[in-house]
């Protein structure tokens, strides 16, 4: 959802992070927010919320980021978090093929049930670990077939973490913050 505060006039963009447990969603968010990394983070329960202002040469926006829990028992809560979102980041672990398969299920669910204009970015995390089970090319091919942006990251090293958020901002600016944007997304 894009909304504007009467006092600041900075549009707010709702972004949701989805993916299996332990793929690094919270670590990506922590790296982006504080440029730090902590080994052995505890699993997110339900969801965590974070807001951050992002300034580009073209515009300043405020991200309202929902980091969802990856455990199966919390899956039924996900629609509550991706409802009215303009962007989603679906994260998988490049060292665990099952998380890539599950990411594909998340993408399908979002394409069926979320805002039809939702911008989905597929993120392959943990590229700092050599034992890959998902190749860069396989993930790129899937992203191309499903019209997704694909970026690989390492939350541990900080590789491409800021880049993925910058790319999402650019997509949001190109797609939504134009005069033709639906009135339902501007407040």
N, C-alpha and C positions, 0 to 999 in steps of 0.2 A: 504494500500500500504506500502511496506517496501522499504525504500530508505536509502542510506548511503551517508553522506557528505564526500567529499574528505579529509577534514581536520580532522574531528573527528572520522570517521569510526563507529559512533553509528547508528545502524539501526533505522529508523523511522517507526512506526506502526500507521496506521490510524484506529481510533476507533470512532464509531458513537453511540450516545445515542438517543434512540427513545422511545416514549411512549406518553400517553395522557398528556394534560395540568394538572399541579398541582400534578403529581405523585412523584415529588422530583428529577427529573433528574439534574437540576441545583444545588440543595442542596447537592446531592451526589458528584457532581464534586467539589463544593466549599469545602465540608468536606475533600475530597481527596487532593485538592490543598493547602488549607490553614489551615485545621483542625479547621474550624469555622462553625457555623450555624447561619443563620439569619431567624427569623420568618417573614412570609409575603413577601417573595421574589417576585419581579415583574416577570410577564411571559416573557419568552424569545421571542424575535421577530426575526423570520427567523432562525438564528442559532448563537451560540457563539463558539469561537475557543479558545482552551487552549492547551499548550504544556507542557509536564513534562517528565523529565528524570527519569526512574525507574531502579534501580540497584538491581539485584538478585545475588546470589552466582555464578550463571552460566554465566550471561551476563548483559550488560547494554543496554537498549533500550529507545528510545524517543517516548512517546505517542503523537500523534497529535489527539486531542480529539475534536470532533464536537458535541456540545450539541444542538440538534434540538428543534424547537418550537413544542409544542404539540397541539396547536389549529388546528382544522380541516382546516382552510383556508390556513395553511402552509403545509399541507400534500403533495401537489403536488411538493414541493421543496425537499422532503426527498431523492428521488433517486439521486439528485445532490450530497448530502452529503454522502450517503452510497456507491456510485460508487467508486470502487477501495479500499474500506475498507477491512481490514483483520479481524476486530472484530466489533461486535455490541453488545450493552447492551440495551436490551428491558426492560424497567422499568414499573412496575405497583404498585398501592397503595393497600396493603392488606386489607384496610378498605373499598374499593369500588370495588365491583365485576365487574362493567362495565369496569373498567380499565384493569382488567385481561382478559376480553373478547376482548378488543381492542388490548391488547398485543399479543394475539393469532393471530389477523389479521396482526399485524406488522411482526410476525414471518413468517407467510405464505407468505407475500409479499417479505420478504427478501429471503426466500427459493426459490421463483419463479424468482425473478428479480435481485438479487445481485450476487456477485461473488460466484460461487458454493462452493468454499472453505471457505466461510465466517464462522468465529467462533461466534456463537450466545450465549450470556449469558442472561438468564431470571433473573431479579432481582425484588423481592418483597420488597418494601420499606414501611416505617412507621410502623415497628414492635413494636415500643414503644407505640402505641395506642392499647388499649385493645379490642375495638369493631371491630374485624376482620370479613370480609365477605368471604375471601379466606383462606382456611386452608393451612398450610404448606404441608400436604399430597397431597391435590388436585393439588397444583402448582408443587410439585415434580413429581407426576404421569404424568402431562402434559409434563414436561421437559424430563422425561424418554422416553415417547412416541415419542417425536420429536427430541431426541438426543441433548438436550441442557444442559448446566451447569445451575443449579439453586442455587441462594444464596439469603438469606433474609438479609435486612439491615435496619438500622435506621440512616438516615442522621442526625437527631436531636441529637442522642446520640453518633454517630460515630460507631455504631455496624456494624462490617463486611465490612465497606466501603473500607479500605485498602486491606482487604482480597479479595474482588471481583476483584480489579485491579491486585493484585498479581496472582490470579488464571488465569486471562486473559493473563498476561505475560507468565505464565507457558505454557498455551495452545498454544500461538503464538510461543514460543521457540520450543516446541515439534513438532508443525505442519509445521512451515514455515521457520525457520532460520536454516535449514539443507541444505546440498549441493544439495539436490534434488528439492529445491524450484524453482518454475517457474521463468524464467528470467524476466517475465513481472512485478514481484513484487520487484525486487532488482535493485536499481540504485546506 
